[in-house]
């Protein structure tokens, strides 16, 4: 097992976070970023009318779809937590 210092972990986390941030800014509407076998982020433009001021607002929605391996691991956590077996 690898042992990393807290500083090394924080630096790695910061690098990954900055890379994901920049990647999400670069992709176009409807495109996705895959996170290996974990899942994918999809960037979609949305338009919504506000009932308070009757104006239309446009924004980007980021959806995350986990792949089966991550879904299974998360389901296993819930089962273990609540002893659903």
C-alpha positions in Angstrom: 0.0 0.0 0.0 1.3 3.5 -0.9 1.6 6.0 1.9 1.3 9.6 0.8 1.7 12.7 2.9 -1.3 15.0 3.5 0.4 17.6 1.3 0.9 15.2 -1.6 -2.7 14.2 -1.4 -3.9 17.8 -1.3 -1.7 18.7 -4.3 -3.0 15.7 -6.3 -6.6 16.6 -5.4 -6.0 20.2 -6.6 -4.5 19.1 -9.9 -7.4 16.7 -10.6 -9.9 19.4 -9.6 -8.4 22.0 -11.9 -8.2 19.6 -14.8 -11.8 18.6 -14.4 -12.8 22.3 -14.1 -11.0 23.3 -17.3 -12.2 20.2 -19.2 -15.9 21.1 -18.3 -15.4 24.6 -19.5 -13.9 23.4 -22.9 -16.6 20.9 -23.9 -19.5 22.0 -26.0 -23.2 21.7 -25.3 -24.2 18.0 -25.4 -20.7 16.7 -25.1 -19.5 14.4 -22.3 -16.3 13.8 -20.3 -15.7 10.2 -19.3 -14.0 9.4 -16.0 -12.5 6.0 -17.0 -14.9 3.3 -15.8 -16.6 5.5 -13.1 -19.1 7.4 -15.3 -19.4 10.5 -17.4 -20.3 14.2 -17.0 -22.6 15.6 -19.7 -22.9 19.4 -20.3 -26.3 20.6 -21.5 -27.6 24.1 -22.1 -31.0 24.7 -20.5 -33.5 27.5 -20.8 -36.0 28.2 -18.1 -38.7 30.8 -17.7 -38.9 32.4 -14.3 -42.4 33.0 -13.0 -41.3 35.8 -10.8 -40.2 38.2 -13.5 -41.3 36.4 -16.7 -37.8 36.4 -18.1 -36.0 33.5 -19.7 -32.7 32.4 -18.2 -30.1 30.2 -19.9 -27.7 28.1 -18.0 -25.6 24.9 -18.3 -26.7 21.8 -16.5 -24.0 19.2 -15.6 -25.4 15.7 -15.3 -23.4 12.7 -14.0 -24.2 9.2 -15.1 -22.4 6.5 -13.1 -21.4 3.4 -14.9 -22.3 -0.1 -13.6 -19.2 -0.7 -11.5 -19.7 2.5 -9.5 -23.4 2.0 -9.2 -22.8 -1.5 -7.8 -20.3 -0.2 -5.3 -22.6 2.5 -4.2 -25.5 0.1 -3.9 -23.3 -2.2 -1.8 -22.6 0.7 0.6 -26.3 1.4 1.1 -27.0 -2.3 1.6 -24.2 -2.6 4.2 -25.2 0.6 6.0 -28.9 -0.3 6.4 -28.3 -4.1 6.5 -30.9 -4.6 3.7 -30.0 -8.2 3.1 
